[in-house]
């Protein structure tokens, strides 16, 4: 029997819905506690991989002088050691995220690791300019496949709410500290072993992760089905992003008004506009427009773009100040970032706890304001500065502010994304931050250079101090601009993230009400509702085009704000052994997954299997296991919403009888409802007579309306007393 997987509402097996579960191997079984422990090992593995990728954006900075001397780079070509990686990393991130959804997250994660580790080895063995730049391109491509796949594994492994926020806090601390740690590690490795080791260090880490992945990570893909792929969208967005980053890089060399710069940016804009047009019409879109239609993810990506611009630019300017003005060595420059690195990790863990208490809308602006204050301190950097007096206060505030900003922004960017959209949502926020970094560095370089040049022209009398003084003046002006960017990001976070959404992001799980609400009443904003949809996906006749699956697609489309519907394939559960019979020393892995899913859900949704004996048997089997799973933890009367097969009176009686039979096999309380609080709604089939005007027949709108009404009632029933809207 095939291993059960959460099934995406669109019928796409390539992207599982809801928290992931361990892959099944022959003869294996795992308890829920085993999976709970394993999730954190998965988090550790993907965090190490992400740290390695983020690290490589910054680790090269301090090694550039050594690379130039050893490989005889020209001054003009040296910057391409950085830019080649950035162009391919930023250009392929969105494509990498969607590929993870379609072809499997573990598969893309491992593919990215192989490319990244192999290219790292080749970078260290490079013999001239062309070879190093080529291998850096491949390394960037590997990172673009690896990074969104890793984040989408996190999203589908941990349930939305407190558990996912904690995981994202750890993720954010590791990833957010990568830029600062890259400078530190780059300085240490370059000084002690040579610049080659900033690349060689990735090889053993990558090899270990590649070896562990097949045994540790879930496959995140249901076998046996395929999905279309948006090739025109993939070509336009990848080409558009790559040309955009390339154009921004060239602008810092040849000027913003140069014909080449204007042409490149115009072509990039045309391609990206074309991508949006394609996505609005595509059947299998690369970037589901539903994600951009969600207010919180949309706001998070705007803010993420600005955070990327400020973060990359800040470390770029500070590294130049320490090395070119204060005369720090590569090693000393790296060590200077220790305080920031440490505090980013600590504040990121604190951030997830604060989000659970007060919401993203409060924590995110606080972090951005602290980061802005830190940047304002850098505007006072003198020519003859000291680390303790002039740099350390800003480094401390930067670490706290970035941790408090990076984590809630990541949480907000993934809020409401379905499991089959996790890769796309992950790729989008990564792309926003990386493109923001490219735009930020290009713009801030122009600002600093222009200010330095103007200062030098008007202060010739400074003599020998002029070069350093003009550099510092340019940095100061650039830091004022970055402070404005961060302050603007804080204001946007307050305006664009709504209070009620922030409350939902806190992820508080509450007990269901004793009975469904029959009328709306005033009160606090409703809490988010996680609904478990029981879908017999692997049963004959219950495939993507079946009645049951079409109703679940309608439910996904009509779900009210805050409702998350996870689908679970009950067709692959083992046969129920009967009451009082032992299952074995360990609980079957499929049952452990059902138990975990039932505990995380506030409500359950099913479509009745009228007249279908195979589907009806799968439903009875699932409710029997559900009752047994709840016996050891006590039963709460979860609302159970039932989408009936039609509104014909005979059909309704038959469907209700089948449901009572299925629930009766639970035998937990003897009340005929299996301990559930049943909410019933008939769903008119297309073409069914509506009972209105003579000859009137139901259409798609009637189906959606009946599903929408049922889900609204279910949302009220799942709210705690006094929380219905």
C-alpha positions as CSV (number, residue, x, y, z in Angstrom):
1,X,0.0,0.0,0.0
2,X,1.3,3.4,-1.0
3,X,2.5,5.8,1.7
4,X,-0.2,8.5,2.4
5,X,0.6,12.1,1.6
6,X,-1.2,15.3,2.2
7,X,-2.8,16.0,-1.2
8,X,-2.9,19.5,-2.7
9,X,-6.2,21.0,-3.5
10,X,-5.5,21.5,-7.2
11,X,-4.8,17.8,-7.7
12,X,-1.1,18.5,-7.9
13,X,0.9,15.8,-6.2
14,X,4.2,17.6,-6.6
15,X,3.6,19.8,-3.6
16,X,2.2,18.2,-0.5
17,X,-0.2,20.2,1.7
18,X,0.3,20.8,5.4
19,X,3.0,19.6,7.8
20,X,5.2,17.0,6.2
21,X,5.6,13.5,7.5
22,X,8.5,11.0,7.3
23,X,8.8,9.0,4.1
24,X,8.0,5.3,4.4
25,X,10.5,2.6,3.8
26,X,9.8,-1.1,3.6
27,X,8.9,-2.6,7.0
28,X,9.4,0.7,8.8
29,X,7.2,2.4,11.4
30,X,7.5,5.6,13.3
31,X,5.6,7.0,16.3
32,X,4.5,10.6,16.5
33,X,7.2,11.3,19.0
34,X,9.8,10.0,16.6
35,X,8.6,12.4,13.9
36,X,8.5,15.3,16.4
37,X,12.2,14.7,17.2
38,X,13.0,14.2,13.5
39,X,11.5,17.5,12.5
40,X,14.2,19.4,14.4
41,X,17.0,17.3,12.8
42,X,15.5,18.3,9.4
43,X,15.5,22.0,10.6
44,X,19.2,21.7,11.6
45,X,20.2,20.3,8.2
46,X,18.4,22.9,6.1
47,X,19.6,25.7,8.3
48,X,23.2,24.6,7.8
49,X,22.6,24.5,4.0
50,X,21.0,28.0,4.0
51,X,23.8,29.4,6.2
52,X,26.3,28.1,3.6
53,X,24.5,29.8,0.8
54,X,24.0,33.1,2.5
55,X,27.6,33.0,3.7
56,X,28.9,32.8,0.2
57,X,27.3,36.1,-0.7
58,X,29.6,37.9,1.8
59,X,32.5,35.5,2.4
60,X,34.3,36.6,-0.9
61,X,34.5,40.3,0.0
62,X,37.5,40.2,2.2
63,X,39.3,37.7,-0.1
64,X,39.1,39.9,-3.2
65,X,42.6,41.4,-2.9
66,X,44.2,37.9,-2.6
67,X,42.2,36.6,-5.5
68,X,43.2,39.6,-7.6
69,X,46.9,38.9,-6.9
70,X,46.9,35.2,-7.4
71,X,44.7,35.0,-10.6
72,X,45.9,38.3,-12.1
73,X,42.4,39.8,-12.3
74,X,42.0,43.3,-13.8
75,X,40.4,45.9,-11.7
76,X,37.3,45.9,-14.0
77,X,36.9,42.1,-13.8
78,X,37.3,41.6,-10.1
79,X,33.8,42.7,-9.2
80,X,32.4,39.9,-11.3
81,X,33.5,37.4,-8.7
82,X,30.7,38.9,-6.7
83,X,28.3,39.8,-9.5
84,X,28.4,36.5,-11.3
85,X,27.1,34.7,-8.2
86,X,24.5,37.4,-7.5
87,X,23.1,37.4,-11.0
88,X,22.5,33.6,-11.2
89,X,21.4,33.4,-7.5
90,X,18.9,36.2,-7.8
91,X,17.8,35.3,-11.3
92,X,16.9,31.7,-10.7
93,X,15.4,31.9,-7.2
94,X,11.8,32.2,-8.3
95,X,12.2,29.4,-10.8
96,X,13.9,27.3,-8.2
97,X,11.1,27.7,-5.8
98,X,8.5,26.6,-8.3
99,X,10.6,23.7,-9.4
100,X,10.7,22.5,-5.8
101,X,6.8,22.5,-5.8
102,X,6.5,20.6,-9.1
103,X,9.4,18.1,-9.0
104,X,9.8,17.6,-5.2
105,X,11.5,19.6,-2.5
106,X,14.1,17.0,-1.5
107,X,15.0,16.4,-5.1
108,X,15.7,20.1,-5.7
109,X,17.4,20.5,-2.4
110,X,19.8,17.7,-3.2
111,X,20.3,19.0,-6.8
112,X,21.2,22.4,-5.5
113,X,23.6,20.9,-3.0
114,X,25.4,18.9,-5.6
115,X,25.8,22.0,-7.9
116,X,26.8,24.3,-5.0
117,X,29.3,21.9,-3.5
118,X,30.8,20.9,-6.8
119,X,31.1,24.5,-8.0
120,X,32.7,25.4,-4.7
121,X,35.4,22.8,-5.3
122,X,35.9,24.1,-8.8
123,X,36.1,27.7,-7.6
124,X,38.9,26.8,-5.2
125,X,40.8,25.1,-8.1
126,X,40.3,28.0,-10.6
127,X,43.3,28.9,-12.7
128,X,42.3,32.2,-14.2
129,X,39.6,35.0,-14.4
130,X,37.3,33.2,-16.7
131,X,37.3,29.9,-14.8
132,X,36.5,31.4,-11.4
133,X,33.7,33.6,-12.9
134,X,32.2,30.6,-14.7
135,X,32.2,28.4,-11.6
136,X,30.7,31.3,-9.5
137,X,27.8,31.4,-11.9
138,X,27.2,27.6,-11.4
139,X,27.5,28.1,-7.6
140,X,24.8,30.8,-7.8
141,X,22.5,28.5,-9.7
142,X,23.0,25.8,-7.1
143,X,22.2,28.3,-4.3
144,X,19.0,29.4,-6.2
145,X,17.8,25.8,-6.3
146,X,18.8,25.0,-2.8
147,X,17.6,28.0,-0.8
148,X,13.8,28.1,-1.7
149,X,13.6,24.3,-1.5
150,X,15.1,24.4,2.0
151,X,12.6,27.1,3.2
152,X,9.7,25.3,1.6
153,X,10.7,22.1,3.4
154,X,10.6,24.1,6.6
155,X,7.1,25.5,5.8
156,X,5.6,22.0,5.0
157,X,7.3,20.3,7.9
158,X,6.1,22.7,10.6
159,X,2.5,23.6,11.1
160,X,1.6,27.3,10.7
161,X,1.5,29.0,14.0
162,X,3.7,28.8,17.1
163,X,5.7,25.7,15.9
164,X,6.5,27.2,12.5
165,X,7.3,30.6,14.1
166,X,9.9,28.9,16.3
167,X,11.4,27.1,13.4
168,X,11.5,30.3,11.4
169,X,13.1,32.1,14.3
170,X,16.0,29.6,14.3
171,X,16.1,29.8,10.5
172,X,16.1,33.6,10.6
173,X,18.9,33.7,13.1
174,X,21.1,31.4,11.1
175,X,20.3,33.0,7.7
176,X,20.3,36.5,9.0
177,X,23.8,36.1,10.6
178,X,25.2,34.7,7.4
179,X,26.2,38.1,5.9
180,X,28.1,39.1,9.1
181,X,29.6,35.7,9.7
182,X,30.7,35.6,6.0
183,X,33.0,38.5,6.6
184,X,34.4,36.9,9.8
185,X,34.9,33.5,8.3
186,X,36.3,34.9,5.0
187,X,38.9,36.9,7.0
188,X,40.0,33.9,9.1
189,X,40.2,31.4,6.2
190,X,42.0,33.8,3.9
191,X,44.6,34.8,6.5
192,X,45.2,31.3,7.8
193,X,45.0,29.1,4.7
194,X,44.5,31.2,1.6
195,X,41.5,32.4,-0.4
196,X,40.8,29.0,-1.9
197,X,39.5,27.8,1.4
198,X,36.6,30.1,1.5
199,X,35.3,27.8,-1.3
200,X,36.8,24.5,-0.1
201,X,35.0,24.7,3.2
202,X,31.7,24.1,1.5
203,X,32.7,20.8,0.0
204,X,32.7,18.5,3.2
205,X,29.6,20.3,4.5
206,X,27.8,19.7,1.3
207,X,28.9,16.1,1.0
208,X,27.6,15.3,4.5
209,X,24.2,17.0,3.8
210,X,23.9,15.2,0.4
211,X,24.5,11.9,2.2
212,X,22.0,12.6,4.9
213,X,19.2,14.0,2.8
214,X,17.7,10.7,1.3
215,X,17.3,9.3,4.9
216,X,16.3,12.5,6.7
217,X,14.2,14.7,4.5
218,X,10.6,13.9,3.3
219,X,10.2,13.5,-0.4
220,X,7.4,16.1,-0.4
221,X,5.8,14.6,-3.5
222,X,3.0,12.1,-4.1
223,X,4.1,9.7,-6.9
224,X,1.9,8.9,-9.8
225,X,0.8,12.3,-11.1
226,X,2.4,15.0,-13.1
227,X,1.7,18.7,-13.4
228,X,2.0,21.2,-16.2
229,X,4.8,23.7,-16.1
230,X,4.9,27.4,-17.1
231,X,7.8,27.5,-19.5
232,X,7.1,31.0,-20.9
233,X,6.8,32.4,-17.4
234,X,10.1,30.6,-16.3
235,X,12.0,32.1,-19.3
236,X,10.7,35.6,-18.9
237,X,11.2,36.0,-15.2
238,X,14.6,34.3,-15.1
239,X,15.9,36.4,-18.0
240,X,14.3,39.5,-16.6
241,X,15.8,39.2,-13.2
242,X,19.3,38.3,-14.5
243,X,19.3,41.2,-16.9
244,X,18.1,43.5,-14.1
245,X,20.9,42.5,-11.7
246,X,23.4,42.7,-14.6
247,X,22.1,46.2,-15.6
248,X,22.4,47.4,-12.0
249,X,25.9,46.1,-11.7
250,X,26.9,47.8,-15.0
251,X,25.3,51.0,-13.9
252,X,27.9,51.3,-11.0
253,X,30.7,51.1,-13.6
254,X,29.5,53.1,-16.6
255,X,26.9,55.4,-15.0
256,X,23.1,55.4,-14.8
257,X,22.7,57.6,-17.8
258,X,24.7,55.4,-20.2
259,X,22.8,54.0,-23.2
260,X,23.8,50.5,-22.2
261,X,22.4,50.9,-18.7
262,X,19.1,52.3,-19.9
263,X,18.8,49.6,-22.5
264,X,19.4,46.8,-20.1
265,X,17.0,48.2,-17.5
266,X,14.3,48.7,-20.2
267,X,14.7,45.1,-21.4
268,X,14.5,43.8,-17.9
269,X,11.4,45.8,-17.2
270,X,9.7,44.6,-20.4
271,X,10.5,41.0,-19.6
272,X,9.2,41.3,-16.0
273,X,6.0,43.0,-17.2
274,X,5.6,40.2,-19.7
275,X,6.0,37.7,-17.0
276,X,3.1,39.2,-15.0
277,X,0.9,39.2,-18.1
278,X,1.8,35.5,-18.7
279,X,1.1,34.6,-15.1
280,X,-2.4,36.1,-15.2
281,X,-3.3,33.8,-18.0
282,X,-1.2,30.7,-17.3
283,X,-3.0,27.5,-16.4
284,X,0.0,26.3,-14.3
285,X,1.5,29.6,-13.2
286,X,5.1,29.8,-12.0
287,X,4.1,32.4,-9.4
288,X,0.5,31.9,-8.3
289,X,-1.2,35.3,-8.3
290,X,-3.1,34.2,-5.2
291,X,0.1,34.8,-3.1
292,X,0.4,38.4,-4.3
293,X,-3.3,38.7,-3.6
294,X,-2.8,38.0,0.1
295,X,-2.2,41.3,1.9
296,X,0.4,40.1,4.4
297,X,2.7,38.2,2.0
298,X,2.5,41.1,-0.4
299,X,3.5,43.6,2.3
300,X,6.2,41.3,3.5
301,X,7.8,41.1,0.1
302,X,7.8,44.8,-0.3
303,X,9.4,45.2,3.2
304,X,11.8,42.3,2.4
305,X,13.0,44.1,-0.7
306,X,13.9,47.1,1.4
307,X,15.5,45.0,4.2
308,X,17.7,43.4,1.5
309,X,18.7,46.8,0.1
310,X,19.7,48.1,3.5
311,X,21.4,44.9,4.8
312,X,23.7,44.2,1.9
313,X,24.5,47.9,1.4
314,X,25.3,48.4,5.1
315,X,27.8,45.6,5.3
316,X,29.3,46.6,2.0
317,X,29.9,50.2,3.3
318,X,31.2,49.1,6.7
319,X,33.7,46.7,5.2
320,X,35.0,49.5,3.0
321,X,35.2,51.9,5.9
322,X,37.2,49.5,8.1
323,X,39.6,48.4,5.4
324,X,40.1,51.6,3.4
325,X,39.8,54.2,6.1
326,X,40.8,52.5,9.4
327,X,43.3,50.2,7.7
328,X,41.9,46.9,9.1
329,X,43.2,43.6,7.7
330,X,40.8,41.0,6.3
331,X,41.0,39.1,9.6
332,X,40.4,42.1,11.8
333,X,37.5,43.2,9.7
334,X,35.9,39.8,10.0
335,X,36.4,39.7,13.8
336,X,34.7,43.1,14.1
337,X,31.4,41.5,13.1
338,X,31.3,39.0,15.9
339,X,28.9,41.1,18.0
340,X,26.4,41.6,15.2
341,X,26.5,37.9,14.3
342,X,25.8,36.7,17.8
343,X,23.0,39.2,18.4
344,X,21.2,38.4,15.2
345,X,21.0,34.7,16.2
346,X,19.7,35.6,19.7
347,X,17.3,38.3,18.7
348,X,15.9,36.1,15.9
349,X,14.9,33.4,18.5
350,X,13.3,36.1,20.6
351,X,11.5,37.5,17.6
352,X,9.5,34.4,17.0
353,X,8.3,34.4,20.6
354,X,7.3,38.0,20.4
355,X,5.4,37.4,17.1
356,X,3.4,34.7,18.9
357,X,2.4,37.2,21.6
358,X,1.8,40.5,19.8
359,X,1.9,39.7,16.1
360,X,4.1,40.6,13.1
361,X,2.7,44.1,12.8
362,X,4.2,45.1,16.1
363,X,7.5,43.2,16.0
364,X,8.6,44.0,12.5
365,X,8.5,47.8,12.7
366,X,10.3,47.7,16.0
367,X,13.2,45.7,14.5
368,X,13.3,48.1,11.5
369,X,13.4,51.2,13.7
370,X,16.3,49.7,15.7
371,X,18.1,49.0,12.5
372,X,17.5,52.5,11.3
373,X,18.8,54.0,14.6
374,X,22.0,51.8,14.2
375,X,22.5,53.2,10.6
376,X,22.1,56.7,11.9
377,X,24.9,56.1,14.4
378,X,27.1,55.1,11.4
379,X,26.5,58.6,9.9
380,X,28.8,59.9,12.6
381,X,31.8,57.7,11.7
382,X,35.0,59.8,11.7
383,X,38.2,59.5,9.7
384,X,40.1,58.4,12.8
385,X,37.5,56.2,14.3
386,X,37.8,53.5,17.0
387,X,36.0,50.2,17.1
388,X,34.5,50.5,20.7
389,X,33.4,54.1,20.4
390,X,32.3,54.5,16.9
391,X,31.4,51.0,15.5
392,X,30.4,48.7,18.4
393,X,27.2,50.6,19.5
394,X,25.9,50.4,15.9
395,X,26.9,46.8,15.5
396,X,25.0,45.9,18.7
397,X,21.8,47.7,17.5
398,X,22.2,46.2,14.0
399,X,22.2,42.7,15.4
400,X,19.1,43.2,17.5
401,X,17.2,45.1,14.8
402,X,18.0,42.7,12.0
403,X,16.9,39.7,14.0
404,X,13.6,41.3,15.1
405,X,13.0,42.3,11.4
406,X,14.1,39.4,9.4
407,X,12.1,36.7,11.2
408,X,8.7,38.4,11.3
409,X,9.1,39.4,7.7
410,X,9.8,35.7,6.8
411,X,6.8,34.6,8.8
412,X,4.6,37.2,7.2
413,X,5.8,36.3,3.7
414,X,4.7,32.6,4.1
415,X,1.4,33.3,5.9
416,X,-1.5,31.8,4.1
417,X,0.6,30.0,1.5
418,X,-0.8,26.5,0.7
419,X,1.5,23.6,0.7
420,X,1.5,23.4,-3.1
421,X,2.6,27.1,-3.1
422,X,5.3,26.8,-0.4
423,X,8.2,26.7,-2.9
424,X,6.8,29.7,-4.9
425,X,6.3,31.7,-1.7
426,X,9.8,30.9,-0.5
427,X,11.4,31.7,-3.8
428,X,9.5,35.0,-3.9
429,X,10.7,36.3,-0.5
430,X,14.2,35.2,-1.3
431,X,14.0,36.9,-4.6
432,X,12.7,40.1,-3.1
433,X,15.6,40.2,-0.6
434,X,18.3,39.4,-3.1
435,X,17.0,41.8,-5.8
436,X,16.7,44.4,-3.1
437,X,20.3,43.8,-2.2
438,X,21.4,44.2,-5.8
439,X,19.4,47.4,-6.2
440,X,20.6,48.7,-2.9
441,X,24.3,48.2,-3.5
442,X,24.0,49.7,-7.0
443,X,22.2,52.8,-5.7
444,X,24.3,53.2,-2.6
445,X,27.5,53.0,-4.5
446,X,26.3,55.7,-6.8
447,X,25.3,57.9,-3.8
448,X,28.5,57.4,-1.9
449,X,30.7,57.9,-5.0
450,X,28.9,61.1,-6.0
451,X,29.0,62.6,-2.5
452,X,32.7,61.7,-2.2
453,X,33.5,63.3,-5.5
454,X,31.7,66.5,-4.8
455,X,33.3,66.7,-1.3
456,X,36.8,66.3,-2.8
457,X,36.2,69.1,-5.3
458,X,35.1,71.6,-2.6
459,X,37.7,70.6,0.1
460,X,41.0,70.6,-1.7
461,X,42.6,72.5,1.2
462,X,42.5,69.3,3.3
463,X,45.6,68.1,1.6
464,X,46.7,64.6,2.7
465,X,43.5,64.0,4.6
466,X,41.4,64.6,1.5
467,X,41.2,61.0,0.3
468,X,40.0,59.6,3.6
469,X,37.8,62.5,4.4
470,X,36.0,62.4,1.1
471,X,35.5,58.6,1.5
472,X,34.0,59.1,4.9
473,X,31.8,61.9,3.8
474,X,30.4,59.7,1.0
475,X,29.8,56.9,3.5
476,X,27.9,59.2,5.8
477,X,25.6,60.5,3.1
478,X,24.9,56.9,2.0
479,X,24.1,55.9,5.6
480,X,21.6,58.7,5.8
481,X,19.9,57.3,2.7
482,X,19.9,53.8,4.2
483,X,18.3,55.1,7.4
484,X,15.5,56.6,5.3
485,X,15.0,53.2,3.6
486,X,14.6,51.4,6.9
487,X,12.3,54.1,8.3
488,X,10.2,53.8,5.2
489,X,10.1,50.0,5.5
490,X,8.9,50.4,9.2
491,X,6.1,52.8,8.1
492,X,5.0,50.4,5.3
493,X,4.9,47.5,7.7
494,X,2.6,49.4,10.0
495,X,0.3,50.6,7.2
496,X,0.2,47.4,5.0
497,X,0.0,44.7,7.6
498,X,-3.5,44.8,9.1
499,X,-4.0,44.3,12.9
500,X,-6.4,41.4,12.5
501,X,-4.0,39.6,10.2
502,X,-1.2,40.2,12.6
503,X,-3.3,38.6,15.3
504,X,-3.9,35.5,13.2
505,X,-0.2,35.2,12.6
506,X,0.3,34.7,16.3
507,X,-0.9,31.2,15.7
508,X,-2.8,30.7,18.9
509,X,-4.6,27.4,19.0
510,X,-7.9,27.4,20.8
511,X,-10.5,24.9,21.8
512,X,-13.5,24.7,19.5
513,X,-16.8,26.0,20.7
514,X,-19.4,23.6,22.0
515,X,-21.8,24.3,19.2
516,X,-21.8,26.1,15.9
517,X,-22.8,29.7,15.8
518,X,-26.1,30.4,14.1
519,X,-25.7,34.1,13.7
520,X,-22.8,36.5,13.5
521,X,-22.2,38.7,16.5
522,X,-19.8,41.4,17.5
523,X,-16.6,40.5,19.2
524,X,-12.8,40.1,18.8
525,X,-11.4,39.1,15.4
526,X,-11.6,35.4,14.8
527,X,-8.6,33.2,15.4
528,X,-7.1,31.3,12.4
529,X,-8.8,27.9,11.8
530,X,-6.8,24.9,10.6
531,X,-9.1,22.4,8.8
532,X,-8.2,18.9,8.1
533,X,-9.7,17.6,4.8
534,X,-10.0,13.9,4.6
535,X,-9.7,13.0,0.9
536,X,-9.6,9.4,-0.4
537,X,-7.1,10.4,-3.1
538,X,-5.5,7.0,-3.8
539,X,-8.9,5.1,-3.9
540,X,-10.2,4.0,-7.3
541,X,-12.5,6.7,-8.7
542,X,-11.3,9.5,-6.4
543,X,-8.6,11.0,-8.6
544,X,-8.1,14.6,-9.6
545,X,-11.3,14.8,-11.7
546,X,-13.6,13.1,-9.1
547,X,-16.5,14.6,-7.4
548,X,-14.7,14.6,-4.0
549,X,-11.7,16.4,-5.4
550,X,-13.8,19.0,-7.3
551,X,-15.5,19.9,-4.0
552,X,-12.2,20.3,-2.2
553,X,-11.0,22.5,-5.0
554,X,-14.1,24.6,-4.5
555,X,-13.5,24.7,-0.7
556,X,-10.0,25.9,-1.2
557,X,-11.2,28.7,-3.4
558,X,-14.0,29.8,-1.2
559,X,-12.3,29.4,2.2
560,X,-12.8,32.5,4.4
561,X,-9.9,34.6,5.5
562,X,-7.8,32.9,8.1
563,X,-9.0,29.3,7.2
564,X,-6.3,26.9,6.2
565,X,-7.4,23.6,4.6
566,X,-4.9,20.8,4.7
567,X,-5.8,17.6,2.8
568,X,-4.8,14.1,3.9
569,X,-5.0,11.0,1.8
570,X,-7.0,8.5,3.9
571,X,-7.1,5.9,1.1
572,X,-3.6,4.7,2.0
573,X,-4.3,4.1,5.7
574,X,-3.8,0.5,6.8
575,X,-6.9,-1.5,7.5
576,X,-8.3,-0.9,11.0
577,X,-7.6,-4.1,13.1
578,X,-10.7,-3.8,15.2
579,X,-11.2,-2.5,18.8
580,X,-9.0,-4.0,21.4
581,X,-6.6,-5.5,18.9
582,X,-2.9,-4.6,19.1
583,X,-1.3,-2.9,16.1
584,X,2.3,-3.8,17.0
585,X,5.1,-2.4,19.0
586,X,5.0,0.9,17.1
587,X,2.2,2.8,15.5
588,X,2.1,2.6,11.7
589,X,3.6,5.7,10.2
590,X,0.4,6.6,8.3
591,X,-1.6,6.5,11.5
592,X,1.0,8.6,13.3
593,X,0.6,11.2,10.6
594,X,-3.2,11.1,10.9
595,X,-3.0,11.5,14.7
596,X,-0.7,14.5,14.3
597,X,-2.9,16.1,11.7
598,X,-6.0,15.6,13.8
599,X,-4.4,17.1,16.9
600,X,-3.2,20.2,14.9
601,X,-6.6,20.8,13.3
602,X,-9.5,22.7,14.9
603,X,-12.1,21.2,12.5
604,X,-12.5,18.4,9.9
605,X,-14.0,18.6,6.4
606,X,-15.2,15.6,4.3
607,X,-17.2,15.0,1.1
608,X,-19.7,12.1,1.4
609,X,-18.9,9.1,-0.7
610,X,-22.4,8.4,-1.8
611,X,-22.9,5.1,-3.6
612,X,-19.2,4.5,-3.9
613,X,-18.4,1.4,-1.8
614,X,-14.6,1.7,-2.1
615,X,-14.6,5.4,-1.0
616,X,-17.1,4.7,1.7
617,X,-14.9,1.9,3.1
618,X,-11.9,4.3,3.1
619,X,-14.0,6.8,5.1
620,X,-15.1,4.3,7.6
621,X,-11.6,3.1,8.1
622,X,-10.3,6.6,8.6
623,X,-12.9,7.5,11.2
624,X,-12.1,4.2,13.1
625,X,-8.4,5.1,13.2
626,X,-9.3,8.7,14.2
627,X,-11.3,7.5,17.1
628,X,-8.5,5.2,18.3
629,X,-6.0,8.0,17.9
630,X,-8.0,10.2,20.1
631,X,-8.7,7.6,22.9
632,X,-5.3,8.1,24.6
633,X,-5.6,11.9,24.7
634,X,-9.2,12.5,25.4
635,X,-11.8,13.5,22.8
636,X,-12.9,17.1,22.0
637,X,-15.9,17.5,19.9
638,X,-14.3,18.9,16.8
639,X,-16.7,20.4,14.2
640,X,-17.1,18.1,11.3
641,X,-18.3,19.8,8.1
642,X,-19.9,17.5,5.5
643,X,-20.2,18.5,1.9
644,X,-23.3,16.4,0.8
645,X,-23.5,15.0,-2.7
646,X,-26.6,16.9,-3.9
647,X,-29.7,18.6,-2.6
648,X,-32.0,15.9,-3.9
649,X,-34.0,14.5,-0.9
650,X,-33.3,10.8,-1.7
651,X,-29.6,11.6,-2.2
652,X,-29.4,13.4,1.1
653,X,-31.0,10.6,3.1
654,X,-28.5,8.1,1.5
655,X,-25.5,10.3,2.2
656,X,-26.5,10.9,5.8
657,X,-27.0,7.2,6.4
658,X,-23.5,6.5,4.9
659,X,-22.0,9.1,7.2
660,X,-23.7,7.7,10.3
661,X,-22.3,4.3,9.4
662,X,-18.8,5.7,9.0
663,X,-18.9,7.6,12.2
664,X,-20.5,4.7,14.1
665,X,-17.4,2.6,13.5
666,X,-15.6,5.0,15.8
667,X,-17.5,3.7,18.8
668,X,-15.8,6.1,21.1
669,X,-18.8,7.6,22.9
670,X,-21.8,5.7,21.5
671,X,-23.6,8.9,20.5
672,X,-23.7,8.1,16.8
673,X,-21.5,10.9,15.7
674,X,-18.1,9.5,16.6
675,X,-17.6,12.4,19.0
676,X,-17.7,15.0,16.3
677,X,-20.0,18.0,16.1
678,X,-21.5,17.5,12.7
679,X,-22.4,20.4,10.4
680,X,-24.2,19.3,7.2
681,X,-24.6,21.1,3.9
682,X,-25.9,19.8,0.6
683,X,-23.8,21.0,-2.4
684,X,-25.6,21.3,-5.6
685,X,-24.1,19.5,-8.5
686,X,-23.7,21.3,-11.8
687,X,-26.9,20.9,-13.8
688,X,-29.0,19.8,-10.8
689,X,-32.4,21.4,-10.5
690,X,-32.4,24.2,-8.0
691,X,-36.0,24.3,-7.0
692,X,-36.2,27.9,-8.0
693,X,-37.8,29.0,-11.3
694,X,-39.1,26.2,-13.5
695,X,-36.4,24.3,-15.3
696,X,-33.6,26.2,-13.5
697,X,-30.4,24.2,-13.0
698,X,-27.4,24.8,-10.7
699,X,-24.2,26.1,-12.1
700,X,-20.7,26.6,-10.8
701,X,-21.8,29.7,-8.9
702,X,-24.4,27.7,-6.9
703,X,-21.8,25.1,-6.0
704,X,-19.4,27.8,-4.8
705,X,-22.1,29.5,-2.8
706,X,-23.2,26.4,-0.9
707,X,-19.5,25.5,-0.2
708,X,-18.9,29.1,1.0
709,X,-21.8,29.1,3.4
710,X,-20.8,25.8,4.9
711,X,-17.2,27.0,5.5
712,X,-18.4,30.2,7.1
713,X,-20.5,28.1,9.5
714,X,-17.5,25.8,10.1
715,X,-15.3,28.8,10.9
716,X,-17.7,30.1,13.5
717,X,-18.0,26.6,15.0
718,X,-14.3,26.3,15.4
719,X,-13.9,29.6,17.2
720,X,-13.7,29.8,21.0
721,X,-16.6,31.4,22.8
722,X,-16.8,35.1,22.1
723,X,-14.4,34.9,19.2
724,X,-16.8,34.6,16.3
725,X,-16.9,37.4,13.8
